[in-house]
Amino acid sequence: MGDLVPGQHRLARRQRTIDGIYAIASLSLGSCRKFQIKPRNGKPTDFWLEHGSLLVMHPGCQSTHLHQVPKTNKVVSTRINLTFRPHTGGGR
């Protein structure tokens, strides 16, 4: 099923200091899924993440927008998302 998703989210508070400096890239592999991005006080924009698509969230985007792969009741095949972001070397 397509119901194992984290819901709308953005970077954790401790990670937001790096948001204005670095982009975050996500590579989608497998099943095609809808992706939503929404300004904090606006309407969502939907688009499809197809196999092999690369999504880039530019610096600052995580501070101003929420994003999610919405839940679905439809049976979907396997999907893997690889997310690339900087590691500052500190913390946990």
CYANA upper distance limits for C-alpha pairs under 8 A (distance plus 0.5 A):
  1 MET  CA     72 THR  CA      7.68
  1 MET  CA     73 ASN  CA      6.74
  1 MET  CA     74 LYS  CA      6.47
  1 MET  CA     75 VAL  CA      4.82
  1 MET  CA     76 VAL  CA      6.10
  1 MET  CA     77 SER  CA      8.49
  2 GLY  CA     71 LYS  CA      6.10
  2 GLY  CA     72 THR  CA      5.39
  2 GLY  CA     73 ASN  CA      6.67
  2 GLY  CA     74 LYS  CA      6.82
  2 GLY  CA     75 VAL  CA      6.70
  2 GLY  CA     76 VAL  CA      6.32
  3 ASP  CA     70 PRO  CA      8.47
  3 ASP  CA     71 LYS  CA      5.09
  3 ASP  CA     72 THR  CA      6.12
  3 ASP  CA     73 ASN  CA      7.19
  4 LEU  CA     71 LYS  CA      7.62
  5 VAL  CA     68 GLN  CA      8.44
  5 VAL  CA     69 VAL  CA      7.15
  5 VAL  CA     70 PRO  CA      7.60
  5 VAL  CA     71 LYS  CA      6.83
  6 PRO  CA     68 GLN  CA      7.81
  6 PRO  CA     69 VAL  CA      8.42
  7 GLY  CA     67 HIS  CA      8.38
  7 GLY  CA     68 GLN  CA      5.94
  7 GLY  CA     69 VAL  CA      7.38
  7 GLY  CA     70 PRO  CA      7.00
  7 GLY  CA     71 LYS  CA      8.06
  8 GLN  CA     66 LEU  CA      6.25
  8 GLN  CA     67 HIS  CA      5.64
  8 GLN  CA     68 GLN  CA      5.17
  8 GLN  CA     69 VAL  CA      8.35
  9 HIS  CA     66 LEU  CA      5.77
  9 HIS  CA     67 HIS  CA      6.13
  9 HIS  CA     68 GLN  CA      7.07
 10 ARG  CA     62 GLN  CA      5.88
 10 ARG  CA     63 SER  CA      7.64
 10 ARG  CA     65 HIS  CA      7.65
 10 ARG  CA     66 LEU  CA      5.92
 10 ARG  CA     67 HIS  CA      7.17
 11 LEU  CA     15 GLN  CA      6.40
 11 LEU  CA     16 ARG  CA      6.47
 11 LEU  CA     19 ASP  CA      8.49
 11 LEU  CA     62 GLN  CA      6.51
 11 LEU  CA     63 SER  CA      7.98
 12 ALA  CA     16 ARG  CA      7.01
 13 ARG  CA     17 THR  CA      8.49
 15 GLN  CA     19 ASP  CA      7.53
 16 ARG  CA     20 GLY  CA      8.12
 16 ARG  CA     62 GLN  CA      8.02
 16 ARG  CA     63 SER  CA      7.28
 18 ILE  CA     22 TYR  CA      6.79
 19 ASP  CA     23 ALA  CA      7.76
 19 ASP  CA     59 PRO  CA      5.94
 19 ASP  CA     60 GLY  CA      5.71
 19 ASP  CA     61 CYS  CA      7.88
 19 ASP  CA     62 GLN  CA      6.85
 19 ASP  CA     63 SER  CA      7.41
 20 GLY  CA     59 PRO  CA      5.14
 20 GLY  CA     60 GLY  CA      4.87
 20 GLY  CA     61 CYS  CA      8.45
 21 ILE  CA     59 PRO  CA      6.03
 21 ILE  CA     60 GLY  CA      7.94
 22 TYR  CA     58 HIS  CA      7.62
 22 TYR  CA     59 PRO  CA      5.53
 22 TYR  CA     85 ARG  CA      8.15
 22 TYR  CA     86 PRO  CA      7.70
 23 ALA  CA     56 VAL  CA      7.17
 23 ALA  CA     57 MET  CA      6.08
 23 ALA  CA     58 HIS  CA      4.98
 23 ALA  CA     59 PRO  CA      5.24
 23 ALA  CA     85 ARG  CA      7.66
 24 ILE  CA     56 VAL  CA      6.23
 24 ILE  CA     57 MET  CA      5.68
 24 ILE  CA     58 HIS  CA      7.13
 24 ILE  CA     59 PRO  CA      8.14
 24 ILE  CA     83 THR  CA      7.68
 24 ILE  CA     84 PHE  CA      6.33
 24 ILE  CA     85 ARG  CA      5.49
 24 ILE  CA     86 PRO  CA      8.38
 25 ALA  CA     54 LEU  CA      7.26
 25 ALA  CA     55 LEU  CA      6.12
 25 ALA  CA     56 VAL  CA      4.94
 25 ALA  CA     57 MET  CA      6.84
 25 ALA  CA     83 THR  CA      6.25
 25 ALA  CA     84 PHE  CA      5.63
 25 ALA  CA     85 ARG  CA      7.26
 26 SER  CA     54 LEU  CA      6.17
 26 SER  CA     55 LEU  CA      5.59
 26 SER  CA     56 VAL  CA      6.97
 26 SER  CA     81 ASN  CA      6.93
 26 SER  CA     82 LEU  CA      5.97
 26 SER  CA     83 THR  CA      4.76
 26 SER  CA     84 PHE  CA      6.65
 27 LEU  CA     52 GLY  CA      6.98
 27 LEU  CA     53 SER  CA      6.40
 27 LEU  CA     54 LEU  CA      5.11
 27 LEU  CA     55 LEU  CA      6.95
 27 LEU  CA     81 ASN  CA      6.14
 27 LEU  CA     82 LEU  CA      5.60
 27 LEU  CA     83 THR  CA      6.94
 28 SER  CA     49 LEU  CA      7.01
 28 SER  CA     50 GLU  CA      7.25
 28 SER  CA     51 HIS  CA      6.13
 28 SER  CA     52 GLY  CA      5.97
 28 SER  CA     53 SER  CA      6.01
 28 SER  CA     54 LEU  CA      7.03
 28 SER  CA     79 ARG  CA      7.67
 28 SER  CA     80 ILE  CA      6.53
 28 SER  CA     81 ASN  CA      5.20
 28 SER  CA     82 LEU  CA      7.11
 29 LEU  CA     50 GLU  CA      8.00
 29 LEU  CA     51 HIS  CA      5.14
 29 LEU  CA     52 GLY  CA      5.89
 29 LEU  CA     53 SER  CA      8.07
 29 LEU  CA     79 ARG  CA      6.21
 29 LEU  CA     80 ILE  CA      5.63
 29 LEU  CA     81 ASN  CA      6.73
 30 GLY  CA     50 GLU  CA      8.07
 30 GLY  CA     51 HIS  CA      5.54
 30 GLY  CA     52 GLY  CA      8.24
 30 GLY  CA     77 SER  CA      7.85
 30 GLY  CA     78 THR  CA      6.31
 30 GLY  CA     79 ARG  CA      4.96
 30 GLY  CA     80 ILE  CA      6.82
 31 SER  CA     50 GLU  CA      7.41
 31 SER  CA     51 HIS  CA      6.81
 31 SER  CA     76 VAL  CA      7.23
 31 SER  CA     77 SER  CA      5.98
 31 SER  CA     78 THR  CA      6.24
 31 SER  CA     79 ARG  CA      5.42
 32 CYS  CA     48 TRP  CA      7.15
 32 CYS  CA     49 LEU  CA      6.02
 32 CYS  CA     50 GLU  CA      4.91
 32 CYS  CA     51 HIS  CA      6.57
 32 CYS  CA     79 ARG  CA      8.11
 33 ARG  CA     48 TRP  CA      6.15
 33 ARG  CA     49 LEU  CA      5.86
 33 ARG  CA     50 GLU  CA      7.26
 33 ARG  CA     69 VAL  CA      7.46
 34 LYS  CA     46 ASP  CA      7.09
 34 LYS  CA     47 PHE  CA      6.21
 34 LYS  CA     48 TRP  CA      5.01
 34 LYS  CA     49 LEU  CA      6.62
 34 LYS  CA     69 VAL  CA      6.41
 34 LYS  CA     70 PRO  CA      7.30
 35 PHE  CA     46 ASP  CA      6.15
 35 PHE  CA     47 PHE  CA      5.93
 35 PHE  CA     48 TRP  CA      6.32
 35 PHE  CA     49 LEU  CA      6.98
 35 PHE  CA     67 HIS  CA      7.90
 35 PHE  CA     68 GLN  CA      6.39
 35 PHE  CA     69 VAL  CA      5.15
 35 PHE  CA     70 PRO  CA      7.34
 36 GLN  CA     44 PRO  CA      6.50
 36 GLN  CA     45 THR  CA      6.02
 36 GLN  CA     46 ASP  CA      5.06
 36 GLN  CA     47 PHE  CA      7.13
 36 GLN  CA     67 HIS  CA      5.99
 36 GLN  CA     68 GLN  CA      5.85
 36 GLN  CA     69 VAL  CA      6.77
 36 GLN  CA     70 PRO  CA      7.74
 37 ILE  CA     44 PRO  CA      5.93
 37 ILE  CA     45 THR  CA      5.97
 37 ILE  CA     46 ASP  CA      7.26
 37 ILE  CA     65 HIS  CA      7.07
 37 ILE  CA     66 LEU  CA      6.27
 37 ILE  CA     67 HIS  CA      4.82
 37 ILE  CA     68 GLN  CA      7.17
 38 LYS  CA     42 GLY  CA      6.67
 38 LYS  CA     43 LYS  CA      6.28
 38 LYS  CA     44 PRO  CA      4.61
 38 LYS  CA     45 THR  CA      6.74
 38 LYS  CA     65 HIS  CA      5.79
 38 LYS  CA     66 LEU  CA      5.74
 38 LYS  CA     67 HIS  CA      6.73
 39 PRO  CA     43 LYS  CA      7.27
 39 PRO  CA     44 PRO  CA      7.57
 39 PRO  CA     64 THR  CA      6.46
 39 PRO  CA     65 HIS  CA      4.79
 39 PRO  CA     66 LEU  CA      6.88
 40 ARG  CA     64 THR  CA      6.56
 40 ARG  CA     65 HIS  CA      5.81
 40 ARG  CA     66 LEU  CA      6.91
 49 LEU  CA     53 SER  CA      6.45
 49 LEU  CA     55 LEU  CA      8.49
 57 MET  CA     61 CYS  CA      6.51
 57 MET  CA     62 GLN  CA      7.97
 60 GLY  CA     64 THR  CA      7.23
 61 CYS  CA     65 HIS  CA      6.26
 62 GLN  CA     66 LEU  CA      7.39
